Amino acid sequence: MFIDSSQIPYKEIWSFDCGKINRVRVDVSGNTYYWFERIKQNGLESKFEPISHYPSLRWNYSDLTNVFSPEIRKYIVEDKRNMNGNFYTEFYDDAFLHFRAGSNWNKEPALVVQDRIREFTECFKRHIGEYAV
């Protein structure tokens, strides 16, 4: 994510931390809740544009774009967490791929998560190699 910090209002409360909001666990960037609340309180919502979002398990092969290298595409399609032909990985604005549950949010066995991170890391290294100049 790229943010022009000279332009962001209320940057003193901007936080990508995990934690709890109203006693509910939140993942990475969950604490941006407080920042969004301040934005709403001050009527600044119209200053922001919506993003295109393919949420987890709500997009599939027909939604894949050509922005993915063959390596990344293969990882997305073959992810063991996919269900009913839908992809687990999330994708935002044709630019940001969210590798979900890398911090073991789903409380899986540690070796499963470590293997998944290793698989994705190796995939990403091959991806970079394809585009190295």
Protein Blocks (a to p, Z undefined) as FASTA:
>chain_A
ZZdfklpghklmgcfbecdeehiacdehklmmmmmmmmmmnopmmmpccdddddehiacf
klpcfkbcfklmmmmmmomkbgghiafbdceehlaccdehklomnopafklmmmmmmmmm
mmmmmmmmmmpZZ
